Amino acid sequence: MRRLIIILTCCLVSACADRITAPVQPEALASPNTRQIFVVTNRQQNAQGYLANTRNSELTFLDTTVSIPPEHSAGEAPTFHARPDPQKHFVIAKEAQIASLPELAKRVSSSLSDQLRRNREVTVFVHGYYNTYQDSLFRIAQLQTDFNMPGTVVNFAWASAGSPLGYAHDRESALFSRDDLERTLRALAKSKSDRLLLVGHSLGTFLITETLRQIELKEPGWTARNIDALALISPDMPVDLFLRNLEPIKSLPESTVILTSTEDSALRLSSRINRSTQRLGQLSNPDLLADLPVIVFDVSSFSDGSSNHMTFAESPALIALLRDARTFDELLAPDDPNFLLRQAEKVRVSNQAIAIQVSGPPGGS
């Protein structure tokens, strides 16, 4: 086990040198492909002024613009550098501070006003373990681009250590961030969006369910009234903890999907570290979730030989499949799962839960 962790650590560290430095390059605003992303973060700034891995009791709010390199292709992981080249790297082209959360919510509303009514949705993205600030910022910019996401995106950047050995720190940071995510969701629920979508990856799904639980204990029914779609992608938590967190939530969002893979080696390692038999993101059998109106979307067949923890973002074939949905919440609608059912290789129903397995291309990816 120790040897496995050492090998994993060496691979991850060698793949990335400076993952904190994120300079702003205004000249990148001239790029033909830019994305506006609002940011809420409880990361502290380091001595160089970059958002680092330490926790801050005060929130920072930003209006950012990210430029995408012209040769970027769907499923290609974001690349960045301490001295970025906009032709090759994802770059922060603009970073403007916003004074308060109400002001951020007002700007989110304003960003929606010129969009078609069916596109007036706000997606809140909550990243997972081993993420620096720019990891999460550039990842959601990539997803916006690759999935042609409508509406406006808010990146909730909690203080992950951004280190392969920072798992304990990240769990503590997730717990530290519950009140901050609650404040953010409550503010955005009052914006002028038609739909509010909540998307979490990996350990970020643990933060989401912890936060929704505490909201429901104070205000029963808030989740179903305010969150239109919930996507838990490769969730890194045991099934029993997930079920316990959902106990106070009497009604889930109308559209709730859990994206899983039995080939996710990162979750396999997490299971061993946490001494649990199965993480929620490894689930393929819907029986354990039978009392929940959810779709378990199994993408195991899109395995490409990597860790398969980022399949949703790095499989061109899966991205092409999901991009056919007109809007993100249409893709997630469990009351009318025809889109997913048309793609299904296997469907299994267990009371309220539906498990859908889709067939990937020959050879994966």
N, C-alpha and C positions, 0 to 999 in steps of 0.2 A: 504493500500500500504506500509506504513512504517513498519507495523507488518510483512508483507511478506519479506521485505528486511532484517529485523532483524533476522528472522528465517533462511533465506538463508545464511546470514553471519555466524550465529552460526554453521550451518551444515558444511560450508566450512572450517571455522577455526578449528573446532574440528577434521576435517579429516586430517589435516596436521600441524605438529608442526614446525619443522625447514625446511623451503623450500628454504633457501638461501645457506646453507652450502653444498658444493659439493666437498669433498676431492678427490684427485687423488690417486688411489691405483694401483701401477704398477704390483703387483702380480696378479691382475685380467686379465692381458694380457694372462695368461695361460688358460683362459676360452675357451672352445671349440666354443663358439658363441660370436664373437665380430663384431662390425660394425665401419667402419671408417666414420667420419662425419666432413666435413669442416664447420667452423663457421665464420660468419661475424656478429659483434655485435657493437652497440653503447651504451652498458651498461658500467657504470663505475665500477671499483673495489671498494669494501668496505675496511675497515681497516684490515680485515682478509685475503684480497686478493681474495675474491670471487666476481663474477660478480653480481651486485645488481640491484636495480630498478631505479637508477639515470641515467640521460641522459649524454652522453659524445659527444662532438663535434668531437672527433677523433675516428676512427674505430679501433677495435681490430680484429685480424685474427688468427684463431686457426686451428690446425690439431688435431682432437681428435679421440680416440678410446673408444667405450662404450662396456662394457661386459653385456650380457643378462643372467639372472639366468637360470640354466639348466631346471628348471621345468616350465618355462614360457609357457603359452598356448595362442593361437591366440585370440585377443580381450581382453586380461587381461591388465588392466592399469598398467603402470610402477610404481613400488614401489621403494622408495629410502630413505636414512637415513643419518643423520649426521655422524654416524659410520657404514658404510654399510658392509653388508656381501654379497660377490659375489654369494653365493649360494641362496640368497633370494632377493637381490636387484639389480637394475640397477646401474652400477658403472662406473665412469670415470676412465678408466685404463691408459689413456695417454692423455696429453694435452700439445702440443708444439706450441709455438707462431710462427707466420709467419710475416715477416717484413712488407709486403705491399700487396695491392690488386693485382697488377700484378704478384707477386710471388705466391699468392694463386691461381690465374687463371692458372699459369704454372703448379702448383702441381695437380690441377684438371685435366688438360690435360694429365699429366703423369699417373695419376691413371686410365685413360681410355685406355691407350695404349695397355695393356695386355688383354683387354676384347674383346669378339666377337663384330664384327662391329654392329650387331643389338642391342647390349647392351650399346653402347657408348652414353648414354644420361645423362644429368645433371638435377637433380631435385632440384629446390630452394624451400624450405619450409618456409612459413611466418606464424608464430603462431598467436594466437588470444589473447583476453582479459584474464586477471587473470592468466598470465603465468610468472613464474620465469625462469631464464636461464635454470636450469636443467629440468623444466617441458617441455620446447620446445626440448631440446637436447634428453631427454629420450623418448619423444613421437615420434620423427622422427626415433629414433633407433628402437622403437617398430614397427612402420609402415614398415621400411625396412625389418624387420624380418618377420612380419606377412604376408606381401604382396609379399615377395620375390622380392623386387624392384631391378631392374638391374641398372647398371651404378653407378654414384657418386651422393652423396647428399650434399647440402650446406644448413645449417641452418641459416637463417637470423633472428637473435635474437634481436629484438628491445626492448626498455626499458619499458616493461609493469611493472606496480607496483606490480603485483603478489598478489593483494589484492582484495577481493570482493567489497570493497568500493572505488576502484581505477579507476572506469570507466572513469571519466573526465580526470584523469591523463593519462590513456591509449589512449584516443582519441588525446590528445595533443602530446603524444609520437609518435603516428602513423603519425601525420602531421610533426613532427620534423624529422621523419625518411625517408621522401620521397626522398631527395637528396641522402641519403646513399644507399637506395635500388636501385635507378637509377644507381649510380656508380657501384654497384655490378652486376646488370644485364648487363650493357654495357661491363664490363670486362669479364664476363662469356660467353657472346655472341661471344667473340673472341677466346674462348677456342677451343680445337679440338674435341668437342662433335658433334655427328651427329644430336642430338635433345636437345633442351633446354625446360624444362618443369617448369611451375610456379604453385605452389600449395599454396593456402592460406586458413586459417580456421578462421571463426568468424570475429573479428575486423581486422585481418590480410588481409582480402579481401578488406576492405576499404582502407588500405595502398596500396595494389596492384593497385587498380583502380585509386587512386590519383596519383600514380607514373607513370603509363602508360599514363595517361592524360597529365602530364607535359612533358613526353618524346615526345609524339605525337605533342604537340604544338610547340616544337622545331624542330622535325624531323618527318614529316608526313610519315606514312607507316612503321616506325621502328618496331612496335609490330608484325605485320604479317610477316615481313622479318626475325625476330630473335627469336620469341617465337613460338614453335611448338605446345604446348599444354598448356591450362590454365584451372585449376580446382579451382572453388570457392566453398568451403565446408562450409555449414551453414553460409552463409554470413550475417554479422550483419551491415546492412545499409538499409535505405529505398529505395524502388524501384525507386523513382523519382531521388534520388541522384545518384544511379547507372547509370541510363540512361543519366543523365547530364554529369557524368564523362566519359561516352563512346562516347559522341558527337564528340570529336576531333579524335577518333579512327575510321578511315574509314574502316579498315579491322581488324577483330578479328583474333587471332590465328586459324589455320585450325581446331584444335580440342579444343572446349570450352564447358565445362560442369559446370552446377550449381547444386550442391547437396543440396536438400531441405527436410524439414520435417514439416508437419503441427502440429506434436506432440512435437516440440522443445520448452520446457518451458523456457529455458534461453532466447531465442529470443522473446518469449511472454512477459517476464519481461522487456526486452530491449525496446519493442514497447511501453510499459506503461511508462517507464522512459523517453523515448524520445518523447512521445506523437505522435507516428506515428501509422497508422492503420495496417501496415504490413511491416515486414522486408523481404528483398529479400530471405533469407533462409527459409521463411515460405511459399513461393510461390508454388502453384501446377498448376495454370492456366497459360498457356504460352501466352495468348493473350497480356498481357502487354509487352512482349518481342518479339512480332511477327516480328519486323523488324531486329532481330538479329539472326545470324546463330548459335544458341546455343542448347544444350540439357539440359532440366530441368529434373534432375534425382531425383524423389520423393521416399524417403525411409521411409515414414511415417509408413508403415506396419511392420518395424523392431523395433518399439517402445518397450522398455523393462521396462517401469515404472520409469526410471530415468529421468534426465533432457532431454535426447535424443539430447544433443548438441554435443556429441562425438560418435554418432552412427557409423559413418564411421570407427572409430578406435576401438570400443568396442563391436560391434556385431559380434560374431563368424560366424553367418550365413551369414551376409553381406560380411564379409571378405572372406569367402569361395567362395561366388558367384563371387566377383570381382577378386579374385586371379586367376581365370581361364583365364583371358586375358594374352596373352604372354608378352606384354609390356604395360606400363602405358598409353602411347599415343595411342596404339591400342585400349585400352578401351575407350578413349575419342574421337575417330575419328567420327565426325558428318557426314562426307561424306559417311561413310560406317558403320552405327550404328547397323550392324547385331548382334554383340555380345550382346548389351543391348536389342535389339528387341527380341532376343530369350528368354530373361529372363522376358520380359514385361508381366504384367497382364493387363495393359491398356496403350494405346498410343494415344496421341492427337497432332495433327499438327495444328499450327497457323502460316501461311505464312512460314517464315524461321525457326521459333522455333519449336522444338519437345519436348513434355513432355512425359516422360516415367515413369510409376509407376510399381515397382516390388513388388511381393508378398513375405512377410516375412514368417517365420515358424510359426506354431500355437503357440500362447502364446508370440510371439515376440522374440527378441534377435537373 
